[in-house]
Amino acid sequence: MSDESDIPRDIGPKLKTVSEIKSEKQKKSELLSKIDQLQIRATALSKEKAIQLYHRKGQFREEFQIFEELDIKLEHDRKVEGQLLRQQLQKLRTQVQKFQNNLMEIKPSPAFIEKLRESMEEIENALNNFKAQQRDSFEDLLKEEKVTMNEILAVENKINSWPKGPMVSSDSSNVGKIITSNETVVPKEVSMFEKFLVRNGGHRGGWDEYDHNIFLRIRKKYKAHQDFLDEALSQIPGKSMEEMQHHEQWYTEYAKLLANKKSAIEEWKKAKDEEKVEITAKVDIETKLLLEKEKAKQAVLAKKMQEEKEVRSRNLHNWKMKKELEKALEEDRIAKESEEKMKERQKQRQKQLQVKEQVRKMREQREVEKIETRLREEALRSINKEKQKLSEDDIARIRDRDERILATRQNRLKAKELEEIEKMKRLNKIKSQVGVQAARDPKRLLKLTSALQHRQDVKESDTSGRNFVMPHRAIPSWRTGIS
């Protein structure tokens, strides 16, 4: 059986030298440290932004609330995207670990090799898809970044072109706050309107807010007819007809300049939109060029990967052929060994059969010898029986001898019985002569025997001081002292 070391290493990427591995580790550590630094910097900037813009007691809390909501939404989207990326990476890691486990439990068979090849292709396709998705995502982000940077540069240039002069507020119909500027940057109509405001007392023509609002209400009621001056003269105390006429002329000029300013701002916005479109088109062209370069690079990379894949396929095919050849040689060797073992078993079988045949012959010979011996013994017994046949005289003599022996035995038994009878008679006679007569005395059971009484007397009279301890059974505590 071949082990894992039989797999050619050319089916995968080439082995790297020690210096290349060290340089890759160094680059990886530098990249990770740089990512950590950028993350720390991003966290600090996020905190500073939250303090400066999203503070609850800030002056522009209402204006920046929209940006705060948008920021929270973008942060949630980033977290969701990060979680999806981690899931994809975990899936790739699981596939790679499964492939490594399959390599550890290698089995040199065509089905196993095909399974390894399919696993490698699946991992490679997953990695390529992941790289393509990330590439498209980063390209979109780069495109948006370029557009945003161009807009920021345009706004910075506009802010830098503003003079250091004072700011003049406009009415509610204006969008934002307009700062007086030279005519090279701000439209002519806007400049004329701002100059008109400066020369004529602002947006109310030098009047206070109450009188100006009454004037506007009456003028709107009479639709700018000449009769509204008399009504205004009666409604606004302290103002003469000349002041009313002068204010009417001022307001007519004010409305005209304000309309010109609004149209100029609209034209300026259209120009800016066109400029933005041009910038976007330029960015699109640059992005397209970058995409073409990237596609060319990817094509070269794909071609290189295809070549490497073909090389791996050839190496894998050669390895398969080598393993098949080794397998065929191994099968031939096993077949030869099995044939030799079969021949050896046949030889041993023949030897066993020969030994069995010899044993069988020896058994048959022994049986024949036993039979012959038994026949000889039977013949000898028959001869001895013939020899042992007695004559009639011998039989009569033997019968007489047996009768004499039997009579002797019977006489001996009768004499023994007579002795027993005589013995019993003597005993009965002795018993009748002795005749022991003893009266019934139950107290004798508690008295000492004569021998025990004698020993106690001897013990009391003995002055040598020796203690005679007689063994006896232990007396229970509840019987101590009871006679």
BELGI-V82571 format. One record per pair of residues at least 24 apart in sequence whose ideal C-beta (glycine too) atoms are under 7 Angstrom apart, sorted by the first residue. I is the first residue (numbers start at 0). J is the second residue. If there is no record, write none. Layout:
((I;J) (I;J))
//
This chain:
((1;107) (3;102) (3;105) (5;107) (6;105) (6;318) (7;314) (7;318) (9;311) (9;314) (10;311) (10;314) (10;315) (10;318) (87;129) (91;125) (91;126) (91;129) (94;121) (94;122) (94;125) (95;122) (98;122) (107;322) (112;319) (116;315) (138;290) (142;282) (142;286) (145;282) (146;279) (146;282) (149;278) (149;282) (160;184) (167;193) (167;196) (169;202) (170;202) (186;263) (186;267) (188;259) (188;260) (188;263) (189;260) (189;263) (189;264) (191;256) (192;256) (192;257) (192;260) (195;252) (195;253) (195;256) (199;249) (204;246) (204;249) (204;250) (204;253) (206;246) (210;235) (210;238) (214;246))
//
